[in-house]
Amino acid sequence: MARHRQPRTPPAHVTPPPPTRPRLAEEVPRLMVLEREVEDEFRPRLLEALQRRVEALAAGLSEAAPNCPRCAHPLHYHDSPTVSWLTRFGRMRARASRYRCPACRLEHRPLLALLGVEPGRISGSLARMLALLGVVVPYELAARLAWLFFGAQVSPMAVWRAVQRLGEAASHHQEALSQYHADSRSEGASTVAAPEVVVLGVDGCQLGMQVRPHRRRRPSAEASLPPLPPVQDGRFREVKTGVLLCPAKGWRPPRDVTVWCAVSW
């Protein structure tokens, strides 16, 4: 006699347990603590070493009054105040002789001009790191990250000033470079050691996409196509366009015809 198999009862549905709330680590990893301890221990030594180098550089400057960098007249000694500026390792102080030109009223400090700093401001290396943070995150967060990353206590306004000043300097450089290449008397840029492709700019725009099963064609060369219907919502697509220059094809000023390559992705 054939045996009949009993129908299997489907297993009951079991509700999965609710997800647990993710939690951050309550303690900082030990390696990060050691790294911060080493940085805090040697930061004063780095500042002292930098201070000694600046003082040695100041001692090596000539005590004779220099000439004015603007009009080449002899400068007159005014005073030697103590100035300070903020560096990656802390605040530095140095005595910088100040000279004034009686002809053009220019004030010149040879030590600060040689170091490339301004009194009471931030050094160039720290300003570049602050500007990099300022263009990525808000200024308040950039100021807090500057303390966590570099150990520098700055205000959000200091980050804003660094971004504005570096952006202004880059804009002036680009404008001056454009004026130079726009002049027919300027020498062309050398393409001997130039890379194969130079990115000149990247931008994005929203384009309306017309998706059609068949391509529209004109019945004759004189006929014009009817206007396209309005693009429906959700049919826009962001298209990134990068303008590239091919140095191998030669460089020409912007006023003339230049070989460009545009790519989209």
Secondary structure as UniProt FT lines:
FT   HELIX           30..59
FT   TURN            69..71
FT   STRAND          76..79
FT   STRAND          82..87
FT   TURN            88..89
FT   STRAND          90..95
FT   STRAND          98..100
FT   TURN            102..104
FT   STRAND          107..108
FT   HELIX           110..115
FT   TURN            119..120
FT   HELIX           124..134
FT   TURN            135..136
FT   HELIX           139..150
FT   HELIX           156..182
FT   TURN            184..185
FT   STRAND          198..208
FT   TURN            233..234
FT   STRAND          236..245
FT   HELIX           247..249
FT   TURN            254..255
FT   STRAND          260..264
//
